[in-house]
């Protein structure tokens, strides 16, 4: 799971200024991975990205932190179908934010 979260962080890093559907799809995948981790019961400490001193990547870390806080503010579910629905809804929410440029 940590490897997937690292991939998610890299995706957001590469697409912090994304505004096309294709670019936002990469960010959406990152949000889905974060929510799947939340639904799997992984602790926020394992998911929360660290800080960066590099100004070029700091914005992506801020976005990942906001995404993680948002995911862990949502309820966790025990049924697989509810976990899947929560992940898809969270992914859609972050896709819309990307497309709207927020």
Order of alpha helices (4+ residues) and beta strands (2+ residues): alpha-alpha-alpha-alpha-alpha
